[in-house]
Amino acid sequence: MRSAIVRAWTWPVVVFAIVLLAGCGGQEPSSQGREQPSPQSGEGPEELWIFDEDATGSPPSYAEVFGGTWEVRSEPDAPL
């Protein structure tokens, strides 16, 4: 009786092991098609925004404000 139970479980265990090993092997996924890092992550190209020509107290002329209060203001410790 016990050998019948062992035989009944042998094939499913062998098949599971083969599938598991086949899924774990192989190459590392390629970076092709991977999403590029967002600008907020600190990676990627650096952007420089200059607001010197914009009027103080209002949003930049090219900006579209979706919510909140955005305004150009002078900062005494801003880099040149």
Secondary structure, 3 states (H helix, E strand, C coil): CHHHHHHHHHHHHHHHHHHHHHHHCCCCCCCCCCCCCCHHHCCCCCCCCCCCCCCCCCCCCCCCCCCCCCCCCCCCCCCC
